[in-house]
Amino acid sequence: MIKPIQNIFTKKAPEGFHFDDKEFAELGMKLKKNVSSVFGRSLAIREVDTGSDNSTEIEMVNLTTPHYDIERFGITFVASPRHADALAVTGAVTRNMELALKKTYEATPNPKIVIAVGDDACNGGIFRNSYAVCGGVDKVIPVDLKIPGNPPSPKEILKALLALMEKIKKRS
Amino acid sequence: MQNQEKELREFLKGVPIRLIGCENGNELYANADEASFPTSMKLLNGKGFTLISMFCEEKFNSSRFTLFYVFERELFDDVLVVVRNLKSKKAASVMQIFPSASWYEREIMDGFGIEFEGNPDKRRLFLHEHFPRDFHPLLKSFRNSHIKSNNGNKAEYMFKEISGEGVYQIPVGPVHAGIIEPGHFRFSVIGETIYNLEIRMFYKHRGIEKLAEGKTPEYCVRIAESISGDETAANAAAFCMAVEKISSRTPPMRALQLRTIFLEMERIYSHLGDLAGMAVDVAFPVGASPFFILREKILRENEQLTGSRFMKGIMAIGGLRKDVSEKAIKNLRKFLDAFEHEFEKALDVVYSSPSAIDRLETTGAIKNEIVRPLNITGPAARACGFQKDTRKNHPYGTYSGLKFNIHTSENGDVMSRFNVKAGEIMESVRIIRNTAQNLQKGPILSKARIRDGHCLSLVESPRGQSLHWAHIKHGLVYRYKIRTASFCNWQSIEHAVMGNIVPDFPLINKSLNLSYAGTDL
């Protein structure tokens, strides 16, 4: 019984951890400014896995964990394509996921951005010529940004998002 | 080892199979006659053998198709491989005797077009509707290339339905709400209680086994690494071990020791993700964050050691592709001391939260009775009290010389799996520390010609036992069969969720931590 009471009043466990990743924080702040000017306030991303080896998913989840905490820069991962500004697609597109990806794309409101995350999503990777895949994401839906890597690290994903925001800003 | 084989031979007396002999150290091969096949299977089941894998190969010998049934039994280090040569494209099913055969038989039906008489489930497994009807990608006559989709045959996949007053279905997936891999779940529920769950997988089927065919074994290491990202080291090591055994080539001690370190690092970060996930799924982010923080630290350590956060590109046939610096090893040892302390603190946060524990206890229990028939493996089996661990049962690498405990629990519920995984993290830390302390100096790669032959290799990945079968012919991969732990354990979830409420499904799913990529191949 003492433990739970202690737990309420003592310092929370995560408070003991300190991160100091200045480069990431600076990049993030820049990204936040850009997201604010391009999207009003925040950028909502829907993640779709169409055949990755799951390491890319782990890195995407990592973006939301305490070290990176990407939400502080105005970027959220949403549960439905209907709430999304952008789709982040991972993995070569398998034949078995082709239809699901098309439907997800159609369910996303216009204007929409498609980001291919990881080598396989960019061009199909080693699965390019397999009977079971269509190829990279751009073989199925139009792609605006490709982030290479096997898998790309959280920092690389963040950098790429920043580059995308700057590109959109220039265009408009 | 010799004694082992003798004992197993003795034990198999009375089963109408012809024992051929032991290969690669611990594979006892036997031939089975078609006429006495069902009897042999029944007798093996009666003697307590578990069917751990089943696969097909074309033109293995003079028969067009050969089926391999791989069995394991407690107390025996050797595995039994029953070879069944088929005279036609039809074979009697064994799923009534070994229920785990159901998925294997459907898999072989898709891949090779072999019909299993007596298996009531004739639905295709990894080939979804748009693949043409008579398409069997693993036949040698099919050259791997893009194929035309079959728009005419869009027959709906029939899910098993239960009906009655108040029963309704909830379809979920393949695209889920979280950042997670795709799969389809069909719940039949009354109110909130789950009465039936049927899963449909293989949305991520990338054709890995076909892709490996005709490639050099060296290139195939890369393919093994792409099976499942967070089991990179385990799968790559398993494939390398198979080729090494075929070529009678033992990696230098230092390489084996470093492999052990990588395999255990992988176990730690994978389990940390699960512990965090379980806390997230009971709406307890305060408990999840410390685990996420520690996982990130492990991923960074991985990068220091191997140059990749997921340890990609380090394994090689005969050892490792590059060495690890003394400095990195020193840092690792220092890191582990701090890690142990932080991990204990993180565990304390969860263990001292009654509301979190309340959600974990009694949820998603796997009954003991299904563990052997479905060949449930890894932490899921150990959480049911089974002393199953490939590192102990079929030791490989440096594991035979290491002292470590198998963590088990009794209840088979989410809480038990949480406890087992937490215990295994601490055990892995001890293994790494011990190995790093005694790390030998010397080369990391032994060079030798790759020989032709075939071999099974078993590893304990973070999710449980994974089995790899490599067959090298004329220096190239002729057949590469992969059966990951997830392939077996996915079938347990349909049982684990019975009687639970739908909102607990994500929690049960997370506690089993199944790889979609590793199942779908």
Boltz contact constraints between the chains, C-beta under 6 A:
constraints:
  - contact:
      token1: [A, 3]
      token2: [B, 352]
      max_distance: 6.0
  - contact:
      token1: [A, 4]
      token2: [B, 352]
      max_distance: 6.0
  - contact:
      token1: [A, 4]
      token2: [B, 354]
      max_distance: 6.0
  - contact:
      token1: [A, 7]
      token2: [B, 352]
      max_distance: 6.0
  - contact:
      token1: [A, 12]
      token2: [B, 286]
      max_distance: 6.0
  - contact:
      token1: [A, 13]
      token2: [B, 290]
      max_distance: 6.0
  - contact:
      token1: [A, 13]
      token2: [B, 345]
      max_distance: 6.0
  - contact:
      token1: [A, 13]
      token2: [B, 349]
      max_distance: 6.0
  - contact:
      token1: [A, 14]
      token2: [B, 289]
      max_distance: 6.0
  - contact:
      token1: [A, 14]
      token2: [B, 290]
      max_distance: 6.0
  - contact:
      token1: [A, 17]
      token2: [B, 293]
      max_distance: 6.0
  - contact:
      token1: [A, 47]
      token2: [B, 179]
      max_distance: 6.0
  - contact:
      token1: [A, 48]
      token2: [B, 175]
      max_distance: 6.0
  - contact:
      token1: [A, 49]
      token2: [B, 181]
      max_distance: 6.0
  - contact:
      token1: [A, 49]
      token2: [B, 182]
      max_distance: 6.0
  - contact:
      token1: [A, 51]
      token2: [B, 204]
      max_distance: 6.0
  - contact:
      token1: [A, 51]
      token2: [B, 206]
      max_distance: 6.0
  - contact:
      token1: [A, 53]
      token2: [B, 226]
      max_distance: 6.0
  - contact:
      token1: [A, 53]
      token2: [B, 228]
      max_distance: 6.0
  - contact:
      token1: [A, 53]
      token2: [B, 229]
      max_distance: 6.0
  - contact:
      token1: [A, 53]
      token2: [B, 517]
      max_distance: 6.0
  - contact:
      token1: [A, 54]
      token2: [B, 181]
      max_distance: 6.0
  - contact:
      token1: [A, 54]
      token2: [B, 229]
      max_distance: 6.0
  - contact:
      token1: [A, 54]
      token2: [B, 517]
      max_distance: 6.0
  - contact:
      token1: [A, 55]
      token2: [B, 229]
      max_distance: 6.0
  - contact:
      token1: [A, 55]
      token2: [B, 310]
      max_distance: 6.0
  - contact:
      token1: [A, 57]
      token2: [B, 179]
      max_distance: 6.0
  - contact:
      token1: [A, 60]
      token2: [B, 179]
      max_distance: 6.0
  - contact:
      token1: [A, 61]
      token2: [B, 179]
      max_distance: 6.0
  - contact:
      token1: [A, 65]
      token2: [B, 292]
      max_distance: 6.0
  - contact:
      token1: [A, 66]
      token2: [B, 289]
      max_distance: 6.0
  - contact:
      token1: [A, 66]
      token2: [B, 293]
      max_distance: 6.0
  - contact:
      token1: [A, 67]
      token2: [B, 296]
      max_distance: 6.0
  - contact:
      token1: [A, 77]
      token2: [B, 179]
      max_distance: 6.0
  - contact:
      token1: [A, 79]
      token2: [B, 177]
      max_distance: 6.0
  - contact:
      token1: [A, 94]
      token2: [B, 204]
      max_distance: 6.0
  - contact:
      token1: [A, 94]
      token2: [B, 205]
      max_distance: 6.0
  - contact:
      token1: [A, 94]
      token2: [B, 206]
      max_distance: 6.0
  - contact:
      token1: [A, 96]
      token2: [B, 128]
      max_distance: 6.0
  - contact:
      token1: [A, 96]
      token2: [B, 203]
      max_distance: 6.0
  - contact:
      token1: [A, 96]
      token2: [B, 205]
      max_distance: 6.0
  - contact:
      token1: [A, 97]
      token2: [B, 203]
      max_distance: 6.0
  - contact:
      token1: [A, 100]
      token2: [B, 174]
      max_distance: 6.0
  - contact:
      token1: [A, 100]
      token2: [B, 175]
      max_distance: 6.0
  - contact:
      token1: [A, 104]
      token2: [B, 175]
      max_distance: 6.0
  - contact:
      token1: [A, 127]
      token2: [B, 206]
      max_distance: 6.0
  - contact:
      token1: [A, 130]
      token2: [B, 206]
      max_distance: 6.0
  - contact:
      token1: [A, 130]
      token2: [B, 207]
      max_distance: 6.0
  - contact:
      token1: [A, 130]
      token2: [B, 211]
      max_distance: 6.0
  - contact:
      token1: [A, 131]
      token2: [B, 137]
      max_distance: 6.0
  - contact:
      token1: [A, 131]
      token2: [B, 144]
      max_distance: 6.0
  - contact:
      token1: [A, 131]
      token2: [B, 147]
      max_distance: 6.0
  - contact:
      token1: [A, 131]
      token2: [B, 207]
      max_distance: 6.0
  - contact:
      token1: [A, 132]
      token2: [B, 205]
      max_distance: 6.0
  - contact:
      token1: [A, 132]
      token2: [B, 206]
      max_distance: 6.0
  - contact:
      token1: [A, 132]
      token2: [B, 207]
      max_distance: 6.0
  - contact:
      token1: [A, 133]
      token2: [B, 206]
      max_distance: 6.0
